[in-house]
């Protein structure tokens, strides 16, 4: 009988008006199986595939996925479908601590690659006639030169710090108290050193002229604003 069978609907309607004690007595009289079939209907038993020979192993349908394999596949599919988690090695403790000295040693070849690239770009610039392409080549050359200047500055600062550290250690060995300069004194010393370096290269006048033009542009902007 189906769920919408009129006979079952009539039985359910009659049973709905019975008390709990009457239902228990009815179940005892009919039996549990007959009572359940009358109320809920006959359930189809799962079809069990019979073996042609009792000595043969039972055949399992290939459409049924094994539980262990299903679990592995479901977990792998869930991880593959989800977006990868973004990780920054600079702030990830699993990637270890940054060793600047080792980094410089391992990736020193990058400076050589940039130098070769700058040479190639300069050769292209000499041959190029198109103004737009020349502008792009000049931009790339200037970017590499700026990176080289920044790297040179960092190397000089690193050498200076190492030299100061060695001097302090030597003074401590001699029983002297090392002198530590503050930020303002360090700034003055850096400017003096920078001036001496420019003087050796003969670029003092060029730098002064550059700052003079820069200040002139600033004054002109102020006058226009007023």
Wavefront OBJ file of the C-alpha trace (Angstrom):
o trace
v 0.000 0.000 0.000
v 1.197 3.540 -0.800
v 1.148 6.526 1.584
v -1.849 8.075 -0.202
v -3.854 4.801 -0.173
v -7.482 5.577 0.950
v -7.543 2.463 3.154
v -4.412 3.519 5.070
v -5.709 7.067 5.397
v -8.929 5.700 6.914
v -6.962 3.517 9.367
v -4.817 6.489 10.418
v -7.928 8.605 10.925
v -9.482 5.988 13.228
v -6.238 5.436 15.154
v -5.785 9.170 15.721
v -8.858 9.185 17.975
v -7.674 6.271 20.134
v -5.983 6.676 23.517
v -2.406 5.582 24.204
v -3.586 2.506 26.157
v -5.850 1.439 23.279
v -2.955 1.800 20.816
v -0.729 -0.406 22.998
v -3.423 -3.087 23.208
v -3.997 -2.906 19.427
v -0.280 -3.359 18.776
v -0.242 -6.409 21.078
v -3.206 -7.981 19.247
v -1.931 -7.308 15.716
v 1.760 -7.792 16.405
v 4.537 -5.256 15.854
v 5.140 -6.023 12.167
v 1.461 -5.934 11.165
v 0.909 -2.764 13.211
v 3.853 -0.980 11.530
v 2.761 -2.091 8.060
v -0.754 -0.812 8.717
v 0.479 2.571 9.896
v 3.666 3.195 7.910
v 3.289 0.864 4.942
v 5.409 -2.029 3.688
v 9.062 -1.110 3.327
v 10.973 -2.532 0.433
v 13.868 -4.684 1.540
v 17.209 -3.921 -0.055
v 17.944 -6.219 -2.950
v 20.787 -8.553 -2.020
v 22.651 -9.913 -4.990
v 22.761 -13.695 -4.797
v 25.818 -15.699 -5.698
v 25.566 -18.279 -8.472
v 27.831 -20.507 -6.437
v 28.178 -20.398 -2.635
v 31.951 -20.810 -2.962
v 32.293 -17.654 -5.069
v 32.929 -14.291 -3.399
v 30.077 -11.803 -3.253
v 30.166 -9.281 -6.088
v 30.099 -5.657 -4.954
v 28.748 -2.956 -7.212
v 31.378 -0.608 -8.621
v 28.973 2.308 -8.086
v 29.362 2.027 -4.303
v 32.416 3.955 -3.154
v 34.393 2.457 -0.230
v 34.203 4.522 2.956
v 37.935 5.048 3.440
v 38.461 6.062 -0.174
v 35.408 8.298 -0.057
v 36.801 10.071 2.996
v 40.180 10.629 1.341
v 38.636 11.869 -1.896
v 36.209 14.158 -0.132
v 38.966 15.701 1.996
v 41.258 16.178 -1.008
v 38.473 17.691 -3.097
v 37.509 20.064 -0.299
v 41.088 21.289 0.101
v 41.618 21.646 -3.643
v 38.384 23.554 -4.144
v 39.117 26.013 -1.350
v 41.307 29.026 -2.119
v 44.961 28.730 -1.030
v 45.816 30.549 2.179
v 48.016 33.582 1.636
v 51.231 33.460 3.667
v 53.897 36.141 3.950
v 57.310 34.545 4.644
v 58.501 37.767 6.323
v 56.033 37.301 9.189
v 55.647 33.504 9.190
v 57.609 31.767 11.968
v 57.525 28.507 9.964
v 59.817 30.082 7.356
v 62.519 30.822 9.927
v 64.299 34.093 10.677
v 65.684 36.375 7.975
v 69.476 36.222 7.670
v 70.591 39.295 5.708
v 74.197 38.134 5.330
v 73.176 34.746 3.971
v 70.596 36.369 1.696
v 73.276 38.641 0.196
v 75.566 35.657 -0.358
v 72.926 33.377 -1.888
v 71.407 36.035 -4.165
v 74.518 38.017 -5.097
v 74.017 36.938 -8.723
v 70.991 39.269 -8.972
v 73.291 42.313 -9.009
v 75.234 40.800 -11.931
v 71.995 40.130 -13.821
v 70.849 43.735 -13.290
v 74.214 45.066 -14.497
v 73.997 42.983 -17.688
v 70.380 44.053 -18.184
v 71.368 47.724 -17.841
v 74.072 47.264 -20.501
v 71.563 45.684 -22.903
v 69.060 48.496 -22.303
v 71.711 51.158 -22.984
v 72.622 49.493 -26.283
v 68.946 49.425 -27.270
v 68.623 53.095 -26.315
v 71.425 54.059 -28.712
v 69.729 52.273 -31.622
v 66.131 53.278 -30.798
v 64.625 56.214 -32.725
v 61.038 56.114 -31.463
v 60.543 58.697 -28.679
v 57.967 56.636 -26.734
v 60.201 53.555 -26.693
v 63.239 55.663 -25.766
v 61.312 57.095 -22.821
v 60.426 53.590 -21.636
v 64.058 52.437 -21.953
v 65.269 55.491 -20.014
v 62.753 54.717 -17.267
v 64.030 51.132 -16.957
v 67.683 52.252 -16.917
v 66.985 54.890 -14.249
v 65.139 52.335 -12.128
v 68.095 49.929 -12.198
v 70.527 52.765 -11.393
v 68.354 53.884 -8.461
v 68.348 50.309 -7.136
v 72.136 50.160 -7.499
v 72.558 53.447 -5.608
v 70.243 52.257 -2.823
v 72.141 48.972 -2.537
v 75.486 50.796 -2.495
v 74.222 53.093 0.263
v 73.082 50.120 2.365
v 76.445 48.411 1.904
v 78.288 51.560 2.989
v 76.075 51.923 6.065
v 76.661 48.280 6.927
v 80.431 48.703 6.601
v 80.319 51.808 8.775
v 78.340 50.019 11.499
v 80.766 47.093 11.462
v 83.698 49.486 11.686
v 82.130 51.346 14.626
v 81.445 48.032 16.365
v 85.062 46.941 15.922
v 86.282 50.287 17.292
v 84.024 49.950 20.350
v 85.230 46.410 20.993
v 88.845 47.543 20.683
v 88.246 50.407 23.134
v 86.653 48.007 25.629
v 89.660 45.699 25.338
v 91.935 48.641 26.087
v 89.830 49.511 29.138
v 88.405 52.658 27.563
v 84.753 53.691 27.499
v 83.346 53.789 23.940
v 81.570 56.940 22.840
v 78.136 56.535 21.255
v 76.913 59.402 19.055
v 73.262 60.471 19.093
v 71.055 60.903 16.024
v 71.776 64.600 15.473
v 75.549 64.072 15.681
v 75.307 61.092 13.355
v 73.360 63.192 10.858
v 76.080 65.879 10.865
v 78.817 63.263 10.427
v 76.917 61.678 7.525
v 76.531 65.074 5.810
v 80.235 65.829 6.230
v 81.148 62.423 4.830
v 78.740 62.916 1.932
v 80.275 66.323 1.172
v 83.805 64.877 1.204
v 82.715 62.106 -1.148
v 81.151 64.614 -3.584
v 84.250 66.788 -3.373
v 86.470 63.865 -4.385
v 84.231 63.122 -7.368
v 84.016 66.815 -8.355
v 80.220 66.888 -8.045
v 79.799 69.562 -5.360
v 78.892 72.346 -7.794
v 76.499 70.053 -9.640
v 74.615 69.151 -6.442
v 74.487 72.791 -5.318
v 73.061 73.806 -8.691
v 70.483 71.041 -8.445
v 69.269 72.264 -5.041
v 69.299 75.871 -6.274
v 66.963 74.972 -9.149
v 64.745 72.983 -6.801
v 64.386 75.914 -4.399
v 63.730 78.252 -7.323
v 60.817 76.063 -8.473
v 59.417 76.028 -4.928
v 59.589 79.841 -4.720
v 57.875 80.165 -8.109
v 55.030 77.896 -6.948
v 54.581 79.970 -3.800
v 54.444 83.211 -5.828
v 51.835 81.742 -8.195
v 49.781 80.546 -5.230
v 49.821 84.028 -3.666
l 1 2 3 4 5 6 7 8 9 10 11 12 13 14 15 16 17 18 19 20 21 22 23 24 25 26 27 28 29 30 31 32 33 34 35 36 37 38 39 40 41 42 43 44 45 46 47 48 49 50 51 52 53 54 55 56 57 58 59 60 61 62 63 64 65 66 67 68 69 70 71 72 73 74 75 76 77 78 79 80 81 82 83 84 85 86 87 88 89 90 91 92 93 94 95 96 97 98 99 100 101 102 103 104 105 106 107 108 109 110 111 112 113 114 115 116 117 118 119 120 121 122 123 124 125 126 127 128 129 130 131 132 133 134 135 136 137 138 139 140 141 142 143 144 145 146 147 148 149 150 151 152 153 154 155 156 157 158 159 160 161 162 163 164 165 166 167 168 169 170 171 172 173 174 175 176 177 178 179 180 181 182 183 184 185 186 187 188 189 190 191 192 193 194 195 196 197 198 199 200 201 202 203 204 205 206 207 208 209 210 211 212 213 214 215 216 217 218 219 220 221 222 223 224 225 226
